[in-house]
């Protein structure tokens, strides 16, 4: 019962100190992408690239949820760093799931059904990598790791365009879909592993 009370208190405090501005900015830009008027009907490739842009915007915003401007205040709550991180990520998911769901509903009719899965895997991989980068920066003592993680996400996203055919991540060729998204899945697993590792209390590492 005590831990539940502590978790509820921490949830209220975290909700107050999370940087919501990047999330709101990403929401507005996502709305602009979905509502953008096109002179011609959107092709399935155009729909996929729209989802990729939305995934990048979401990730750029989400890395700021680990910012801890009130670290001293939150540190007084006797809950582990993992619990505190899980609460922050939970706040982000409450925002991400409906935004991504609406994006899929709007764009899915214009693309092959399999790309609903593939695009979601790409989003999950980006999110895991971005949050892992923010957690690494936080481990180095930064109270605003999003300031470092966001440029890293942008640079990494652009770097993916330079990968050659055999290891390409952004591909639209049907014969390359499976291999590319296996690599996205590996990025997802690696990102989650780093995030979990960096969310353990130092004394337990």
Backbone as a ProteinNet text record, in pm:
[ID]
protein_1_A
[PRIMARY]
XXXXXXXXXXXXXXXXXXXXXXXXXXXXXXXXXXXXXXXXXXXXXXXXXXXXXXXXXXXXXXXXXXXXXXXXXXXXXXXXXXXXXXXXXXXXXXXXXXXXXXXXXXXXXXXXXXXXXXXXXXXXXXXXXXXXXXXXXXXXXXXXXXXXXXXXXXXXXXXXXXXXXXXXXXXXXXXXXXXXXXXXXXXXXXXXXXXXXXXXXXXXX
[TERTIARY]
83.1	0	87	196.4	285	347.3	392	455.1	355.6	229.8	127.6	107.1	106.2	91.8	210.7	330.3	450.6	448.6	404.4	398.6	298.5	184.1	84.3	138.8	211.3	272.5	373.7	458.1	559.2	495.4	385.7	317.2	268.1	212.7	165.9	282.4	391.9	508.3	568.9	580	638.7	554.1	422.3	334.9	353.2	391.9	410.3	543.5	646.4	779.8	820.5	744.3	776.8	764.4	855.8	848.3	742	626.9	518.4	528.3	607.7	613	657.4	765.3	803.6	693.7	620.4	513.3	400.9	367.4	263.1	307.9	436.4	488.6	481.7	519.1	511.5	367.4	275.1	133.4	84.8	122.4	80.2	139.4	267.9	332	274.4	241.1	176.4	41.5	-34.6	-162.4	-145	-37.7	-11.9	20.7	98.9	133.4	7.9	-77.5	-196.9	-298.6	-303.1	-402.8	-348.9	-221.4	-160.8	-234.7	-276.4	-349	-254.2	-291.2	-210.5	-284	-207.5	-268.3	-318.4	-247.7	-286.2	-304.3	-379.9	-396.9	-261.4	-251.9	-126.6	-99.3	22.5	61.2	96.9	107.6	141.9	282	372.4	507.4	504.6	423	409.2	351.1	255.7	196.7	300.4	385.9	490.5	587.9	628.4	722.2	658.1	527.7	458.3	464.3	441.8	450.5	591.7	691.3	830.2	861.5	809	830	761.5	640.8	568.5	642.8	697.7	775	896.4	962.4	1078.4	1036.1	925.7	876.6	842.1	773.1	735.6	859.7	959.3	1080.7	1155.7	1166	1234.1	1168	1036.4	965.4	978.3	972.3	967.1	1097.4	1211.9	1337.8	1344	1257.1	1258.4	1184.1	1113.2	1038.5	1130.7	1255.6	1349.3	1419.7	1393.1	1448.8	1399	1486.8	1454.4	1492.5	1422.9	1452.6	1429.1	1343.4	1313.3	1378	1498.1	1563.4	1578.5	1612.9	1631.7	1501.2	1390.9	1261.5	1219.4	1237	1196.1	1285.3	1411.8	1504.3	1463.3	1384.8	1343.1	1234.2	1175.5	1073.6	1144.5	1119.3	1195.6	1149.7	1158.2	1128.5	1249	1267.2	1386.6	1386.3	1505.5	1518.7	1439.5	1435	1358.3	1210.4	1155.2	1013.8	990	1080.9	1064.6	1073.2	1164.3	1175.4	1050.9	1000.6	880.9	761.6	750.9	642.1	654.5	776.9	797.8	762.5	809.5	780.9	630.8	567.6	422.8	347.2	388.6	327.6	341.2	459	483.1	393.3	378.1	296.5	149.5	102.4	-35.5	-58.5	45.3	38.2	64.7	160.1	201.9	93.7	34.2	-56.3	-172.4	-245	-354.3	-306.2	-192.8	-141.3	-101.9	-32	8.7	-113.4	-208.4	-329.7	-406.1	-421.4	-490.1	-412.1	-279.7	-196.3	-215.6	-220.7	-242.9	-381.7	-480.8	-616.8	-627.2	-556.7	-563.4	-485.9	-369	-278.6	-284.9	-333.9	-333.8	-410.7	-522.5	-593.1	-510.7	-402.8	-322	-199.4	-184.6	-62.4	-93.1	-0.7	-20.9	-37.8	-123	-153.5	-28.5	68.8	189.1	264.8	247.7	321.3	266.2	148	100.5	194.4	230.3	325.1	464.8	514.9	651.4	672.3	578.2	593.5	593.4	513.4	509.1	640.2	699.3	830.1	934.9	930.1	1025.6	1008.4	884.3	858.9	914.5	886.4	933.8	1086.4	1152.5	1298.3	1354.3	1295.5	1340.9	1320.1	1202.6	1174	1271.3	1296.2	1386.6	1527	1573.4	1707.4	1714.2	1612	1611.4	1608.4	1522.8	1515.3	1643.1	1704.6	1832.4	1938.9	1941.2	2036.7	2012.9	1886.3	1853.9	1893.5	1870.4	1907.2	2058.6	2133.6	2279.8	2325.9	2265.4	2302.7	2266	2151.5	2111.3	2208.5	2256.8	2351.3	2480.6	2513.3	2634.1	2609.8	2493.3	2467.1	2389.2	2341.2	2265.9	2121.3	2073.4	1933.8	1841	1895.2	1815.1	1875.7	1869.4	1932.3	1868.9	1744.7	1679.8	1752.8	1821.7	1898.1	2008.2	2062.6	2165.8	2103.6	2000.7	1940.7	1868.8	1803.8	1727.6	1816.6	1928.8	2018.3	2072.6	2096.4	2143.4	2040.4	1913.1	1805.9	1798.8	1804.1	1798.2	1915.7	2036.7	2154	2148.8	2103.1	2093	1989.9	1878.5	1773.1	1826	1901.2	1958.9	2067.1	2142.8	2248.4	2192	2072.2	2011.4	1990.6	1976.9	1958.6	2085	2199.9	2325.8	2362.2	2288.8	2322.3	2298.7	2394.1	2379.6	2274.4	2239.9	2132.8	2131	2243.2	2240.4	2205.2	2230.7	2199.7	2105.5	2034.5	1945	1835.3	1800.7	1692.6	1565.6	1580.8	1467.4	1459.4	1380.7	1367.4	1220.4	1186.6	1049.6	1041.6	1153.2	1154	1102	998.1	938.6	1038.7	1139.1	1235.4	1325.7	1329.6	1417.1	1340.7	1208.8	1130	1167.3	1173.7	1197.6	1333.9	1439.1	1572.9	1583.5	1526.2	1533.4	1463.7	1349.3	1276.1	1325.3	1402.4	1478	1581.9	1646.5	1744.8	1676.1	1555.3	1480.3	1447.7	1413.5	1382.4	1505.4	1622.1	1746.2	1774.8	1748.5	1765.5	1671.4	1549.8	1451.8	1500.8	1546.3	1593.5	1716.3	1811	1931.5	1896.4	1806.9	1766.2	1699.7	1611.1	1544.5	1645.1	1742.4	1843.3	1923.4	1963.2	2039.6	1952.6	1827.7	1737.2	1717.4	1694.2	1674.6	1802.6	1915.7	2044.8	2069.9	2045.3	2071.6	1965.7	1859.1	1752.6	1763.5	1868.5	1892.4	1964.2	1930	1998.4	2146.2	2234.5	2378.3	2429.6	2372.6	2418.2	2389.6	2295.2	2258.9	2325.6	2399.5	2461.8	2591.4
-120.2	0	125.8	122	237.6	264.3	157.4	174.9	228.9	185.1	237.2	386.8	428	569.7	649	591.6	658	669.5	562.7	564.5	669.1	679	778.7	919.9	940.9	1071.9	1103.7	1004.5	1025.6	1052.6	983.5	1005.1	1148.7	1201	1340.7	1437	1411.9	1500	1492.3	1370.8	1353.8	1423.5	1412.6	1478.3	1628.7	1685	1830.1	1876	1790.4	1835.5	1786.7	1694.8	1649.8	1766.6	1771	1872.8	1832	1897.4	1864.9	1942.4	2051.3	2134.4	2056.9	1974.6	1897.2	1802.8	1743.8	1652.7	1727	1844.1	1924	1969.9	2006.9	2047.4	1933.6	1812.8	1696.8	1666.3	1686.7	1665.5	1758.9	1886.4	1983.7	1951.7	1914.8	1882.4	1754.1	1658.4	1536.1	1568.9	1655.3	1697.2	1764.8	1845.5	1912.9	1811.6	1708	1605.3	1530.6	1495	1418	1500.2	1630.7	1715.8	1785.8	1762.1	1833.5	1803.2	1907.1	1881.8	1836.3	1732.1	1679.2	1701.1	1744.7	1768.3	1638.7	1527.8	1396.9	1302	1193.5	1094.8	1044.6	1027.8	984.2	838.8	810.9	673.8	600.8	466.8	393.3	427.6	458.1	497.2	631.4	722.8	851.3	836	742.8	717.6	662	570.9	513.5	621.8	707.9	814.5	915	936	1022.3	961.1	829.5	762.7	767.5	755.9	763.7	902.4	1006.2	1141.7	1159.5	1104.6	1113.6	1037.8	920	843	921.7	990.6	1071.4	1186	1252.3	1362.6	1313	1199.6	1143.3	1113.3	1051.2	1015.4	1138.8	1239.5	1362.5	1425.5	1413.9	1471.9	1385.2	1253.2	1162.3	1159	1182.7	1175.6	1278.3	1378.3	1480.1	1435.7	1320.8	1280.8	1235.9	1205.3	1166.9	1286.3	1407.7	1527	1534.6	1569	1567.9	1699.7	1806.1	1936.6	1935.9	1844.9	1836.1	1712.5	1678.3	1555	1550.6	1661.7	1660.9	1628.4	1685.7	1660.2	1515.5	1464.8	1328.5	1226.6	1262.3	1168.8	1136.6	1224.1	1199.3	1092.2	1056	951.8	816.2	728.8	603.3	497	526	429.8	421.5	307.3	285.1	371.9	388.4	462.1	393	259.9	186.9	220.2	230.7	266.3	408	498.5	637	646.7	570.1	570.3	511.1	401.5	337.5	432.4	512.4	609.6	713.3	761.4	859.6	800.6	678.4	613.3	585.9	552	530.5	655.8	772.4	898.1	917.3	884.6	900.7	808.5	683.6	588.4	629.1	687.3	735.5	839	912.9	1013.8	952.6	859	802.9	715.9	627.5	526.6	589.2	686.3	743.3	820.5	891.4	966.1	871.6	766.5	668.7	595.3	564.5	497.7	581.2	710.5	799	809.2	818.1	826.4	703.8	586.3	463.6	461	505.5	506.7	598	709.9	805.8	755.6	696.7	661.6	516.4	427.2	284.6	250.9	315.9	280.3	299.7	377.3	407	317.5	216.8	136.6	-10	-101.2	-243.5	-267.8	-363.3	-390.7	-422.6	-492.3	-530.8	-410.1	-294.8	-177.1	-116.5	-158.4	-119.1	-178.4	-305.8	-371.1	-314.2	-307.2	-260.7	-119.6	-29.9	108.7	115.5	31.1	29.3	-24.1	-123.4	-173.7	-63.6	14.4	124.5	228	261.6	355.8	302.2	175.3	116.5	115.7	84.3	85.3	223.5	324.4	462.1	505.6	473.7	512.7	448.5	319.1	249.2	308.2	335.1	392.2	532.3	613.6	749.2	753.8	671.6	668.4	610.9	515	461.7	571	651.8	762.5	862.4	892.5	984.6	925.1	794.6	730.1	729.1	710.2	715.6	854.1	957.7	1094.6	1124	1072.8	1093.3	1024.6	905.6	832.8	911.4	995.3	1077.4	1205.1	1215	1325.9	1441	1427.6	1537	1534.3	1647.8	1655.4	1681.9	1723.7	1745.6	1664.8	1531.8	1447.6	1460.7	1509.2	1526.8	1623.6	1720.5	1818.3	1750	1641.7	1564	1456.8	1390.3	1277.8	1321.5	1436.5	1480.2	1500.3	1573.4	1582.2	1445.8	1358.2	1224.4	1146.6	1160.5	1095	1149.7	1283	1344	1299.3	1300.7	1258.6	1111.5	1028	885.3	855.5	927.1	908.2	942.1	1052.1	1089.8	990.6	939.2	843.4	715.6	678	556.4	564.2	686.5	701.7	664.7	669	644	496.1	413.7	271.4	210.6	131.6	73.4	-36.6	-78.4	-174.5	-296.2	-370	-492.4	-470.8	-350.7	-323.6	-203.7	-172.5	-57	-74.5	34.4	33.5	93.5	201.1	263.7	209.6	108.3	48.3	28.4	37.4	14.4	-100.4	-170.8	-282.6	-408.1	-471.8	-587.7	-695.6	-718.9	-825.1	-791.5	-664.6	-623.3	-598.3	-607.2	-572.9	-656	-787.3	-875.5	-849.8	-842.6	-818.2	-683.9	-579.6	-446	-442.7	-506.4	-497	-595.4	-693.5	-771.8	-681.9	-596.4	-502.7	-399.9	-356.2	-266.8	-335.9	-464.2	-539.7	-552.1	-572.1	-578.9	-445.1	-334.1	-201.5	-184.2	-232.1	-224.4	-299.9	-422.6	-504.1	-440.2	-393.4	-330.6	-204.2	-123.7	-1.2	-30.3	-130.1	-166	-217.6	-296.1	-349.7	-236.8	-138.5	-25.5	57.4	81.5	160.5	93.4	-36.7	-109.7	-106.7	-127.9	-126.1	9.3	116.3	250.8	298.8	221.5	259	183.9	105.1	38.4	134.2	126.7	211.3	178	279.1	254.8	151.5	148.9	55.4	-89.1	-111.7	-247.3	-291.6	-204.2	-237.1	-313.2
0	0	0	79.8	85.8	-50.5	-118.2	-248.6	-350.3	-343.1	-434.3	-410.7	-284	-251.2	-302.8	-286.3	-335.4	-488.2	-554.8	-701	-749.5	-679.1	-718.1	-700.3	-590.5	-566.9	-675.4	-708.8	-811	-947.1	-976.6	-1104.2	-1114.7	-1004.9	-1006.7	-1024.3	-951.6	-963.5	-1103.6	-1157.1	-1290.1	-1395.7	-1382.8	-1479.7	-1481.7	-1367.6	-1360.2	-1417.7	-1407.4	-1448	-1587.3	-1646.2	-1782.6	-1879.1	-1975.4	-2080.4	-2182	-2174.9	-2267.2	-2397.5	-2400.3	-2520.6	-2645.5	-2637.1	-2756.6	-2803.3	-2708.6	-2745.6	-2816.9	-2766.7	-2831.4	-2969.7	-2980.6	-3111.4	-3211.9	-3168	-3256.7	-3294.6	-3200.5	-3229.8	-3339.7	-3329.6	-3429.9	-3566.9	-3570.3	-3697.7	-3757.7	-3672.1	-3721.2	-3784.5	-3718.4	-3775.6	-3910.6	-3923	-4050.7	-4160	-4126.7	-4225.4	-4270.8	-4174.9	-4208.5	-4287.1	-4259.6	-4325.7	-4449.3	-4483.7	-4595.6	-4725	-4798.4	-4924.1	-5034.8	-5104.9	-5214.6	-5346.9	-5446.1	-5577.4	-5639.5	-5608.8	-5660.1	-5542.7	-5562.9	-5454.2	-5404.6	-5273.8	-5213.3	-5250.6	-5300.5	-5331	-5202.1	-5209.9	-5089	-5041.2	-5136.1	-5096	-5024.2	-5073.6	-5006.2	-4866.4	-4851.5	-4719.6	-4623.1	-4672.4	-4587.4	-4542.1	-4635	-4598.2	-4502.6	-4515.7	-4419.6	-4280	-4271.3	-4141.3	-4085.4	-4173.3	-4126.5	-4072	-4136	-4085.3	-3950.6	-3937	-3810.2	-3701	-3734.5	-3636.3	-3588.4	-3680.9	-3642.9	-3550.8	-3581.9	-3498.4	-3358.2	-3351.3	-3221.5	-3138.3	-3202.2	-3129.2	-3081.3	-3167	-3127.3	-3005.5	-2996.1	-2882.4	-2757.3	-2775.9	-2661.7	-2583	-2647.9	-2573.3	-2461.2	-2464.7	-2359.5	-2233.8	-2238	-2118.8	-2005.5	-2035.7	-1929.9	-1867.8	-1918.9	-1855.6	-1712.6	-1621.7	-1478.6	-1414.5	-1451.3	-1392.4	-1241.9	-1195.3	-1051.9	-990.9	-1035.7	-989.5	-838.1	-776.8	-631.9	-560.2	-612.1	-549.5	-570.8	-695.2	-724.6	-656.4	-634.6	-571.7	-428.3	-365.8	-227.9	-220.3	-333.9	-334.6	-338	-238.2	-228	-327.7	-454.6	-560	-652.2	-713.2	-794.3	-919.7	-977.7	-1102.7	-1213.1	-1210	-1310	-1305.1	-1184.4	-1169.8	-1220.2	-1184.7	-1228.4	-1379.9	-1440.8	-1586.3	-1649.6	-1592.1	-1646.2	-1643.9	-1537.9	-1531.4	-1642.2	-1665.8	-1771.8	-1908.3	-1933.1	-2061.3	-2073.3	-1961.1	-1962.2	-2002.3	-1949	-1989.9	-2140.9	-2193.9	-2337.1	-2418.4	-2373.4	-2448.3	-2451	-2341.9	-2339	-2448.8	-2481.4	-2586.8	-2723.4	-2731.4	-2859.8	-2923	-2844.3	-2899.5	-2977.7	-2922	-3002.2	-3124.5	-3112.9	-3227.4	-3339.9	-3305.2	-3407.4	-3463.5	-3377	-3423.7	-3524.5	-3496.1	-3589.8	-3721.1	-3710.2	-3830.8	-3919.4	-3857.2	-3933.7	-3996.5	-3922.2	-3976.9	-4098.8	-4092.5	-4203.4	-4324.4	-4301	-4411.1	-4455.4	-4369.9	-4403.4	-4530.5	-4561.8	-4685.7	-4811.4	-4803.5	-4921.7	-4935.8	-4849.1	-4856.3	-4827.8	-4866	-4837.5	-4687.8	-4653.4	-4513.1	-4431.8	-4493.7	-4420.2	-4368.1	-4432.3	-4388.3	-4259.7	-4218.6	-4085.8	-3980.4	-4000.7	-3910.1	-3927	-4051.2	-4073.9	-4018.4	-4043.8	-3997	-3844.8	-3781.3	-3635.7	-3578.7	-3646.5	-3603.6	-3614.8	-3722.5	-3740	-3629.1	-3596.9	-3487.5	-3356.3	-3327.1	-3201.3	-3194.2	-3306.1	-3308.5	-3283.5	-3348.3	-3327.3	-3182.7	-3127.2	-2989.3	-2891.6	-2909.7	-2818.4	-2826.2	-2949.3	-2965.3	-2906.4	-2930.5	-2878.4	-2727.2	-2665.5	-2519.7	-2459.3	-2528.9	-2480.4	-2479.6	-2585.1	-2589.3	-2477.6	-2451	-2341.8	-2207.1	-2189.2	-2063.3	-2042.9	-2151.7	-2142.1	-2099.4	-2160.7	-2124.6	-1979	-1936.4	-1796.5	-1701.1	-1740	-1656.2	-1637.5	-1736.8	-1728	-1648.4	-1586.7	-1496.6	-1556	-1679.7	-1741.8	-1694.5	-1647.4	-1605.1	-1723.6	-1834.3	-1954.3	-2069.3	-2060.8	-2163.2	-2299.8	-2305.8	-2434.6	-2524.8	-2463.9	-2541.9	-2621.7	-2568	-2637.1	-2725.4	-2673.6	-2745.6	-2872.3	-2870.2	-2987.6	-3110.1	-3098.6	-3214.9	-3256.7	-3158.2	-3191.2	-3272.1	-3235.1	-3310	-3452.1	-3464.1	-3597.3	-3683.5	-3624.6	-3699.8	-3736.4	-3642.2	-3669.9	-3777.3	-3773.9	-3873.9	-4012.5	-4021.9	-4150.9	-4193.3	-4095.8	-4127.7	-4189.1	-4148	-4201.3	-4352.7	-4405	-4549.4	-4626.6	-4561.7	-4631.5	-4635	-4561.4	-4559	-4696.9	-4746.3	-4880.8	-4884.3	-5005.1	-5027.8	-4938.3	-4923.7	-4843.1	-4696.2	-4644	-4503.5	-4489.6	-4595.8	-4594.2	-4489.4	-4422.6	-4325	-4384.8	-4460.4	-4526.8	-4669.5	-4689.3	-4821	-4852.6	-4978.5	-5022.5	-5123.5	-5140.5	-5233.8	-5163.1	-5217.4	-5148.1	-5111.8	-5196.7	-5167.7	-5049.6	-5009.1	-4897.8	-4768.2	-4770.4	-4652.8	-4530.2	-4548.5	-4433.9	-4370	-4453.7	-4400.5	-4330.6	-4392.6	-4333.6	-4198	-4188.2	-4062.8	-3958.4	-4000.5	-3901.8	-3835.9	-3915.9	-3859.6	-3769.1	-3806.6	-3718.7	-3586.8	-3594.8	-3473	-3383.2	-3444.7	-3366.6	-3299.7	-3372.1	-3312.5	-3194	-3207.6	-3098.9	-2976.4	-2996.4	-2884.1	-2818.2	-2900.1	-2845.2	-2767.5	-2823.2	-2754.6	-2620.8	-2618.4	-2493.1	-2390.6	-2437.4	-2345.7	-2280.6	-2361.2	-2307.4	-2213.4	-2252.1	-2168.4	-2033.2	-2032.6	-1907	-1823.4	-1890.1	-1819.5	-1755	-1828.7	-1779.3	-1680.9	-1665.5	-1571.3	-1440.2	-1426.5	-1298.2	-1203.8	-1076.9	-979.1	-978.6	-971.2	-978.7	-879.6	-762.1	-659.6	-697	-789.8	-827.2	-955.2	-1020.1	-1148.4	-1125.4
[MASK]
+++++++++++++++++++++++++++++++++++++++++++++++++++++++++++++++++++++++++++++++++++++++++++++++++++++++++++++++++++++++++++++++++++++++++++++++++++++++++++++++++++++++++++++++++++++++++++++++++++++++++++++

